[in-house]
Amino acid sequence: MPNPTLQQQLAFLYEIDKLKYVFRKTKLINNPDRFENDAEHSWHLCIMAMVLQAYAKEPVDLLRVIKMLLLHDIVEIDAGDTFFFDPSRAPQQSEAEEAAAERIFGLLPEAQRTEFRSLWMEFEAGVSPEAKYAKAIDRIEPVFQNLSNGGGTWKEHQVPLSVILKKLSIIAQGAPLLWQFTEESIQDALGAGRIEVGPEPTAI
């Protein structure tokens, strides 16, 4: 029989397989018909973090960044994914994710439970250089998806440009040059008619 530590680790590994069944609110690059799942998202972010590390605002511990990116969405097994540009998504989502972190990371032996929960909290806080860079990478991947799909879920949910840019501006904290690229790419695509977004709200 496996020892108790191994049993706990296997329970966690079996549980996180469910991440493959959590579908996000963004669709695959150049594929407007299929939503991305959280496991695919986490994998893609880790590769992006390695490839784009030179654009991090500050020197970062890449392994720590990758750990955060692999762990940050595990809570969505319980809490589900919400549309990032929906202004009503918090605070209920934050409470659900806290409870999910407690349950899912709680399956692990104490040392790993503490480490993984701490990494998840560090990502959520977005204060350390690693967390800022990880968040920048997390935010820019859907930009590529929506740009490749004519506006994608920005168009589908009628998200105004001002809201898009405000929500994505966190990229600047972790990777300023990637934020400059993001802004320019969105503006260029809009100007050329390659993407559509929602109308700006009318002032009353």
MIDOSE-1310 file (N, C-alpha, C; in nm, 2 decimals, decimal comma, always signed):
residues 204
mpnp	+0,08/-0,12/+0,00/+0,00/+0,00/+0,00/+0,09/+0,13/+0,00; +0,05/+0,23/-0,07/+0,12/+0,36/-0,07/+0,13/+0,42/+0,07; +0,23/+0,49/+0,10/+0,24/+0,55/+0,23/+0,14/+0,67/+0,23; +0,11/+0,72/+0,35/+0,01/+0,83/+0,36/+0,05/+0,95/+0,28
tlqq	+0,17/+0,99/+0,27/+0,21/+1,11/+0,20/+0,18/+1,09/+0,05; +0,22/+0,97/+0,00/+0,19/+0,94/-0,14/+0,04/+0,94/-0,17; -0,03/+0,89/-0,08/-0,18/+0,88/-0,10/-0,24/+1,02/-0,11; -0,19/+1,12/-0,03/-0,23/+1,25/-0,04/-0,19/+1,32/-0,17
qlaf	-0,07/+1,29/-0,21/-0,02/+1,35/-0,34/-0,10/+1,30/-0,45; -0,13/+1,17/-0,45/-0,21/+1,11/-0,56/-0,35/+1,17/-0,56; -0,41/+1,19/-0,45/-0,54/+1,24/-0,44/-0,54/+1,38/-0,51; -0,44/+1,46/-0,48/-0,43/+1,59/-0,54/-0,41/+1,58/-0,69
lyei	-0,33/+1,49/-0,74/-0,30/+1,48/-0,88/-0,42/+1,43/-0,95; -0,50/+1,34/-0,89/-0,62/+1,30/-0,96/-0,72/+1,41/-0,96; -0,73/+1,49/-0,85/-0,82/+1,60/-0,85/-0,80/+1,71/-0,96; -0,67/+1,74/-0,98/-0,64/+1,85/-1,07/-0,66/+1,81/-1,22
dklk	-0,68/+1,68/-1,24/-0,71/+1,64/-1,38/-0,84/+1,70/-1,42; -0,93/+1,74/-1,33/-1,05/+1,81/-1,36/-1,03/+1,94/-1,43; -0,91/+2,00/-1,42/-0,88/+2,13/-1,48/-0,90/+2,12/-1,63; -0,88/+2,00/-1,69/-0,90/+1,98/-1,83/-1,04/+2,00/-1,88
yvfr	-1,14/+2,00/-1,78/-1,28/+2,01/-1,81/-1,34/+2,14/-1,78; -1,25/+2,24/-1,73/-1,29/+2,37/-1,70/-1,27/+2,46/-1,82; -1,37/+2,50/-1,89/-1,35/+2,58/-2,01/-1,36/+2,73/-1,98; -1,26/+2,80/-2,04/-1,25/+2,94/-2,02/-1,35/+3,02/-2,11
ktkl	-1,35/+3,15/-2,10/-1,44/+3,24/-2,18/-1,37/+3,29/-2,30; -1,25/+3,24/-2,33/-1,18/+3,27/-2,45/-1,16/+3,15/-2,54; -1,15/+3,18/-2,67/-1,14/+3,07/-2,76/-0,99/+3,06/-2,82; -0,96/+2,94/-2,88/-0,83/+2,91/-2,93/-0,79/+3,01/-3,03
innp	-0,66/+3,03/-3,05/-0,61/+3,12/-3,15/-0,65/+3,07/-3,29; -0,70/+3,16/-3,37/-0,75/+3,12/-3,50/-0,86/+3,01/-3,50; -0,94/+3,01/-3,40/-1,05/+2,91/-3,39/-1,16/+2,97/-3,31; -1,25/+3,04/-3,38/-1,37/+3,10/-3,30/-1,47/+3,00/-3,26
drfe	-1,45/+2,87/-3,28/-1,55/+2,77/-3,25/-1,53/+2,69/-3,13; -1,40/+2,70/-3,07/-1,37/+2,61/-2,96/-1,31/+2,69/-2,84; -1,37/+2,68/-2,72/-1,32/+2,74/-2,61/-1,19/+2,67/-2,56; -1,10/+2,75/-2,50/-0,98/+2,69/-2,44/-1,01/+2,64/-2,30
ndae	-0,95/+2,52/-2,26/-0,97/+2,48/-2,13/-0,85/+2,53/-2,04; -0,87/+2,52/-1,91/-0,78/+2,58/-1,81/-0,64/+2,50/-1,82; -0,64/+2,38/-1,84/-0,51/+2,30/-1,85/-0,43/+2,35/-1,97; -0,50/+2,37/-2,09/-0,43/+2,42/-2,20/-0,38/+2,56/-2,18
hswh	-0,46/+2,64/-2,11/-0,42/+2,78/-2,08/-0,29/+2,78/-1,99; -0,29/+2,70/-1,89/-0,18/+2,70/-1,80/-0,05/+2,65/-1,87; -0,06/+2,55/-1,96/+0,05/+2,50/-2,03/+0,11/+2,62/-2,13; +0,02/+2,68/-2,20/+0,06/+2,78/-2,29/+0,13/+2,90/-2,22
lcim	+0,07/+2,94/-2,10/+0,13/+3,05/-2,03/+0,27/+3,02/-1,98; +0,30/+2,89/-1,94/+0,43/+2,85/-1,90/+0,53/+2,86/-2,01; +0,49/+2,82/-2,13/+0,58/+2,83/-2,25/+0,60/+2,98/-2,28; +0,50/+3,06/-2,27/+0,51/+3,20/-2,30/+0,61/+3,27/-2,20
amvl	+0,59/+3,23/-2,08/+0,68/+3,29/-1,97/+0,83/+3,26/-2,00; +0,86/+3,14/-2,05/+1,00/+3,11/-2,09/+1,04/+3,19/-2,21; +0,96/+3,19/-2,31/+1,00/+3,26/-2,44/+1,01/+3,41/-2,42; +0,93/+3,47/-2,34/+0,92/+3,62/-2,33/+0,99/+3,67/-2,20
qaya	+1,07/+3,59/-2,13/+1,13/+3,63/-2,01/+1,21/+3,76/-2,02; +1,27/+3,79/-2,13/+1,35/+3,91/-2,15/+1,27/+4,03/-2,14; +1,14/+4,02/-2,15/+1,05/+4,14/-2,15/+1,00/+4,17/-2,00; +1,04/+4,09/-1,91/+1,00/+4,11/-1,77/+1,06/+4,25/-1,72
kepv	+0,98/+4,32/-1,65/+1,03/+4,45/-1,60/+1,15/+4,44/-1,51; +1,15/+4,34/-1,43/+1,26/+4,32/-1,33/+1,31/+4,18/-1,35; +1,43/+4,15/-1,31/+1,48/+4,01/-1,31/+1,38/+3,92/-1,23; +1,35/+3,80/-1,28/+1,26/+3,71/-1,21/+1,32/+3,57/-1,20
dllr	+1,27/+3,50/-1,10/+1,30/+3,36/-1,08/+1,20/+3,29/-1,17; +1,24/+3,24/-1,29/+1,15/+3,18/-1,39/+1,08/+3,06/-1,33; +1,15/+2,98/-1,25/+1,09/+2,86/-1,20/+0,97/+2,90/-1,11; +0,99/+3,00/-1,03/+0,88/+3,05/-0,94/+0,76/+3,10/-1,03
vikm	+0,79/+3,17/-1,13/+0,69/+3,22/-1,22/+0,61/+3,10/-1,28; +0,68/+3,00/-1,33/+0,61/+2,88/-1,39/+0,53/+2,81/-1,29; +0,58/+2,80/-1,17/+0,49/+2,74/-1,06/+0,36/+2,81/-1,04; +0,37/+2,94/-1,03/+0,25/+3,02/-1,02/+0,15/+3,00/-1,13
lllh	+0,21/+3,00/-1,25/+0,12/+2,99/-1,37/+0,05/+2,85/-1,38; +0,12/+2,75/-1,33/+0,07/+2,62/-1,33/-0,04/+2,60/-1,22; -0,03/+2,68/-1,11/-0,12/+2,66/-1,00/-0,23/+2,76/-0,99; -0,22/+2,88/-1,06/-0,31/+2,99/-1,04/-0,45/+2,96/-1,07
dive	-0,48/+2,88/-1,17/-0,62/+2,85/-1,21/-0,68/+2,72/-1,15; -0,60/+2,65/-1,07/-0,65/+2,52/-1,01/-0,78/+2,54/-0,93; -0,79/+2,66/-0,87/-0,91/+2,69/-0,79/-1,04/+2,69/-0,88; -1,02/+2,71/-1,01/-1,14/+2,71/-1,09/-1,21/+2,57/-1,11
idag	-1,14/+2,47/-1,06/-1,21/+2,34/-1,06/-1,34/+2,35/-0,97; -1,33/+2,42/-0,86/-1,45/+2,45/-0,78/-1,52/+2,57/-0,82; -1,44/+2,68/-0,84/-1,50/+2,81/-0,85/-1,55/+2,85/-0,99; -1,50/+2,77/-1,09/-1,53/+2,80/-1,23/-1,46/+2,92/-1,28
dtff	-1,47/+2,94/-1,41/-1,41/+3,05/-1,48/-1,51/+3,16/-1,50; -1,47/+3,29/-1,48/-1,56/+3,40/-1,51/-1,50/+3,49/-1,61; -1,58/+3,56/-1,68/-1,54/+3,65/-1,79/-1,46/+3,77/-1,72; -1,33/+3,78/-1,76/-1,25/+3,88/-1,69/-1,30/+4,02/-1,71
fdps	-1,37/+4,05/-1,82/-1,41/+4,18/-1,84/-1,55/+4,22/-1,79; -1,61/+4,12/-1,71/-1,74/+4,14/-1,65/-1,72/+4,22/-1,52; -1,77/+4,34/-1,51/-1,74/+4,42/-1,39/-1,80/+4,37/-1,26; -1,90/+4,27/-1,28/-1,96/+4,22/-1,16/-1,90/+4,09/-1,11
rapq	-1,78/+4,05/-1,16/-1,73/+3,92/-1,13/-1,68/+3,90/-0,98; -1,64/+4,01/-0,92/-1,59/+4,01/-0,78/-1,70/+4,07/-0,70; -1,71/+4,05/-0,56/-1,62/+3,97/-0,48/-1,66/+3,83/-0,46; -1,78/+3,79/-0,51/-1,82/+3,65/-0,49/-1,72/+3,55/-0,55
qsea	-1,66/+3,59/-0,66/-1,56/+3,50/-0,72/-1,44/+3,48/-0,64; -1,39/+3,59/-0,57/-1,28/+3,58/-0,49/-1,31/+3,49/-0,37; -1,42/+3,50/-0,31/-1,46/+3,41/-0,20/-1,47/+3,27/-0,24; -1,52/+3,24/-0,36/-1,53/+3,10/-0,41/-1,39/+3,05/-0,43
eeaa	-1,30/+3,13/-0,48/-1,16/+3,08/-0,51/-1,08/+3,06/-0,38; -1,11/+3,14/-0,28/-1,04/+3,12/-0,15/-1,08/+2,98/-0,10; -1,21/+2,95/-0,10/-1,26/+2,83/-0,05/-1,20/+2,71/-0,13; -1,19/+2,73/-0,26/-1,14/+2,63/-0,35/-0,99/+2,60/-0,32
aeri	-0,92/+2,71/-0,29/-0,77/+2,69/-0,26/-0,76/+2,61/-0,13; -0,84/+2,64/-0,04/-0,84/+2,57/+0,09/-0,86/+2,42/+0,07; -0,96/+2,39/-0,01/-1,00/+2,25/-0,02/-0,90/+2,17/-0,11; -0,86/+2,23/-0,23/-0,78/+2,15/-0,32/-0,64/+2,14/-0,28
fgll	-0,58/+2,25/-0,24/-0,44/+2,25/-0,19/-0,43/+2,17/-0,05; -0,55/+2,17/+0,02/-0,56/+2,10/+0,14/-0,55/+1,94/+0,12; -0,55/+1,90/+0,00/-0,54/+1,75/-0,02/-0,39/+1,71/-0,01; -0,30/+1,80/-0,02/-0,16/+1,77/-0,02/-0,10/+1,76/+0,12
peaq	+0,01/+1,69/+0,13/+0,09/+1,69/+0,26/+0,12/+1,83/+0,30; +0,14/+1,86/+0,43/+0,15/+1,99/+0,49/+0,25/+2,08/+0,42; +0,37/+2,03/+0,39/+0,47/+2,12/+0,33/+0,43/+2,16/+0,19; +0,39/+2,07/+0,11/+0,35/+2,11/-0,02/+0,22/+2,19/-0,02
rtef	+0,13/+2,16/+0,07/+0,01/+2,24/+0,09/+0,04/+2,39/+0,11; +0,13/+2,41/+0,20/+0,18/+2,54/+0,24/+0,25/+2,61/+0,13; +0,34/+2,54/+0,06/+0,41/+2,60/-0,05/+0,31/+2,64/-0,17; +0,23/+2,55/-0,21/+0,14/+2,58/-0,32/+0,04/+2,69/-0,29
rslw	-0,02/+2,68/-0,17/-0,11/+2,79/-0,13/-0,04/+2,92/-0,13; +0,08/+2,93/-0,08/+0,16/+3,05/-0,07/+0,18/+3,11/-0,21; +0,22/+3,02/-0,31/+0,24/+3,06/-0,44/+0,11/+3,11/-0,51; +0,00/+3,05/-0,48/-0,13/+3,10/-0,53/-0,16/+3,23/-0,48
mefe	-0,14/+3,25/-0,35/-0,16/+3,38/-0,28/-0,07/+3,49/-0,34; +0,05/+3,45/-0,36/+0,15/+3,55/-0,42/+0,10/+3,60/-0,55; +0,06/+3,50/-0,64/+0,01/+3,54/-0,77/-0,11/+3,63/-0,76; -0,20/+3,60/-0,67/-0,32/+3,68/-0,65/-0,29/+3,82/-0,60
agvs	-0,19/+3,83/-0,51/-0,15/+3,96/-0,46/-0,09/+4,05/-0,57; -0,01/+3,99/-0,66/+0,05/+4,06/-0,77/+0,15/+4,16/-0,73; +0,23/+4,14/-0,62/+0,32/+4,24/-0,57/+0,46/+4,21/-0,60; +0,51/+4,08/-0,59/+0,64/+4,04/-0,62/+0,67/+4,06/-0,77
peak	+0,80/+4,07/-0,81/+0,84/+4,08/-0,95/+0,78/+3,95/-1,03; +0,79/+3,84/-0,96/+0,75/+3,71/-1,03/+0,60/+3,72/-1,05; +0,52/+3,76/-0,95/+0,38/+3,77/-0,97/+0,33/+3,87/-1,07; +0,40/+3,98/-1,07/+0,37/+4,09/-1,17/+0,39/+4,03/-1,31
yaka	+0,51/+3,96/-1,33/+0,54/+3,91/-1,47/+0,44/+3,80/-1,50; +0,41/+3,71/-1,40/+0,31/+3,60/-1,43/+0,17/+3,66/-1,47; +0,13/+3,76/-1,40/+0,00/+3,82/-1,43/+0,00/+3,89/-1,57; +0,12/+3,95/-1,61/+0,13/+4,01/-1,74/+0,11/+3,90/-1,85
idri	+0,17/+3,79/-1,83/+0,16/+3,68/-1,92/+0,02/+3,62/-1,93; -0,04/+3,61/-1,81/-0,18/+3,56/-1,80/-0,28/+3,65/-1,87; -0,25/+3,78/-1,87/-0,34/+3,88/-1,94/-0,32/+3,89/-2,09; -0,20/+3,86/-2,13/-0,17/+3,89/-2,27/-0,21/+3,77/-2,36
epvf	-0,22/+3,65/-2,31/-0,26/+3,54/-2,39/-0,39/+3,55/-2,45; -0,50/+3,60/-2,38/-0,63/+3,62/-2,44/-0,63/+3,73/-2,55; -0,53/+3,82/-2,54/-0,52/+3,93/-2,64/-0,49/+3,86/-2,77; -0,39/+3,77/-2,77/-0,36/+3,70/-2,90/-0,48/+3,62/-2,95
qnls	-0,56/+3,56/-2,86/-0,67/+3,48/-2,90/-0,78/+3,58/-2,97; -0,81/+3,68/-2,90/-0,92/+3,77/-2,95/-0,87/+3,85/-3,07; -0,75/+3,88/-3,08/-0,70/+3,95/-3,20/-0,71/+3,86/-3,32; -0,68/+3,73/-3,30/-0,69/+3,63/-3,41/-0,83/+3,59/-3,45
nggg	-0,92/+3,63/-3,37/-1,06/+3,59/-3,40/-1,16/+3,70/-3,42; -1,10/+3,81/-3,47/-1,19/+3,93/-3,51/-1,24/+4,00/-3,39; -1,18/+3,99/-3,28/-1,24/+4,05/-3,16/-1,28/+3,95/-3,06; -1,31/+3,83/-3,11/-1,34/+3,72/-3,02/-1,45/+3,75/-2,91
twke	-1,42/+3,72/-2,79/-1,52/+3,74/-2,68/-1,53/+3,89/-2,65; -1,44/+3,97/-2,68/-1,46/+4,12/-2,67/-1,58/+4,16/-2,75; -1,58/+4,11/-2,88/-1,69/+4,15/-2,97/-1,82/+4,08/-2,92; -1,81/+3,95/-2,89/-1,93/+3,88/-2,85/-2,00/+3,94/-2,73
hqvp	-1,92/+3,99/-2,63/-1,98/+4,05/-2,51/-1,99/+4,20/-2,51; -1,95/+4,26/-2,63/-1,97/+4,40/-2,65/-1,89/+4,48/-2,55; -1,76/+4,44/-2,53/-1,67/+4,51/-2,43/-1,61/+4,63/-2,50; -1,63/+4,75/-2,44/-1,58/+4,87/-2,50/-1,42/+4,87/-2,50
lsvi	-1,36/+4,95/-2,59/-1,22/+4,96/-2,59/-1,16/+5,01/-2,46; -1,23/+5,11/-2,40/-1,18/+5,17/-2,28/-1,17/+5,07/-2,17; -1,27/+4,98/-2,16/-1,27/+4,87/-2,06/-1,16/+4,77/-2,09; -1,14/+4,73/-2,21/-1,04/+4,64/-2,25/-0,90/+4,69/-2,20
lkkl	-0,87/+4,82/-2,24/-0,74/+4,87/-2,21/-0,72/+4,89/-2,06; -0,82/+4,93/-1,99/-0,81/+4,95/-1,84/-0,78/+4,81/-1,78; -0,85/+4,71/-1,82/-0,84/+4,58/-1,75/-0,70/+4,51/-1,79; -0,65/+4,54/-1,91/-0,53/+4,48/-1,95/-0,41/+4,56/-1,91
siia	-0,43/+4,68/-1,85/-0,31/+4,77/-1,82/-0,22/+4,71/-1,72; -0,27/+4,61/-1,64/-0,18/+4,55/-1,54/-0,06/+4,48/-1,61; -0,07/+4,46/-1,74/+0,05/+4,40/-1,81/+0,17/+4,49/-1,80; +0,15/+4,62/-1,79/+0,26/+4,72/-1,78/+0,34/+4,71/-1,65
qgap	+0,28/+4,66/-1,55/+0,35/+4,64/-1,42/+0,45/+4,53/-1,43; +0,43/+4,43/-1,51/+0,52/+4,32/-1,51/+0,60/+4,31/-1,64; +0,56/+4,38/-1,75/+0,63/+4,37/-1,88/+0,59/+4,49/-1,96; +0,65/+4,61/-1,93/+0,61/+4,73/-2,00/+0,61/+4,73/-2,15
llwq	+0,71/+4,66/-2,21/+0,72/+4,65/-2,35/+0,61/+4,57/-2,41; +0,57/+4,47/-2,34/+0,46/+4,38/-2,39/+0,33/+4,46/-2,38; +0,31/+4,55/-2,28/+0,20/+4,64/-2,27/+0,19/+4,73/-2,39; +0,31/+4,79/-2,42/+0,31/+4,88/-2,54/+0,27/+4,81/-2,67
ftee	+0,32/+4,68/-2,68/+0,29/+4,60/-2,80/+0,14/+4,57/-2,80; +0,08/+4,54/-2,68/-0,06/+4,51/-2,67/-0,14/+4,63/-2,71; -0,12/+4,74/-2,66/-0,19/+4,86/-2,69/-0,19/+4,89/-2,84; -0,07/+4,89/-2,90/-0,05/+4,92/-3,04/-0,12/+4,81/-3,13
siqd	-0,11/+4,69/-3,09/-0,17/+4,58/-3,17/-0,32/+4,59/-3,17; -0,38/+4,62/-3,06/-0,53/+4,64/-3,05/-0,57/+4,76/-3,13; -0,50/+4,87/-3,11/-0,54/+5,00/-3,19/-0,52/+4,98/-3,34; -0,41/+4,91/-3,38/-0,39/+4,88/-3,52/-0,50/+4,79/-3,58
alga	-0,53/+4,69/-3,51/-0,64/+4,60/-3,55/-0,77/+4,66/-3,57; -0,80/+4,75/-3,47/-0,93/+4,82/-3,48/-0,93/+4,92/-3,60; -0,82/+4,99/-3,61/-0,81/+5,09/-3,72/-0,82/+5,02/-3,86; -0,77/+4,90/-3,87/-0,77/+4,83/-4,00/-0,90/+4,75/-4,02
grie	-0,98/+4,75/-3,92/-1,11/+4,68/-3,93/-1,09/+4,53/-3,92; -0,98/+4,48/-3,86/-0,96/+4,34/-3,84/-1,03/+4,28/-3,72; -1,07/+4,37/-3,62/-1,14/+4,32/-3,51/-1,25/+4,42/-3,48; -1,35/+4,38/-3,40/-1,46/+4,46/-3,35/-1,47/+4,45/-3,20
vgpe	-1,51/+4,56/-3,13/-1,54/+4,55/-2,99/-1,67/+4,62/-2,97; -1,71/+4,63/-2,84/-1,83/+4,70/-2,81/-1,82/+4,85/-2,82; -1,94/+4,92/-2,83/-1,94/+5,07/-2,83/-1,90/+5,12/-2,69; -1,85/+5,24/-2,69/-1,82/+5,31/-2,57/-1,96/+5,35/-2,51
ptai	-1,97/+5,34/-2,37/-2,10/+5,39/-2,31/-2,12/+5,53/-2,34; -2,25/+5,57/-2,36/-2,29/+5,71/-2,38/-2,30/+5,78/-2,25; -2,23/+5,89/-2,24/-2,24/+5,97/-2,12/-2,38/+6,03/-2,10; -2,42/+6,04/-1,98/-2,56/+6,09/-1,95/-2,54/+6,23/-1,90
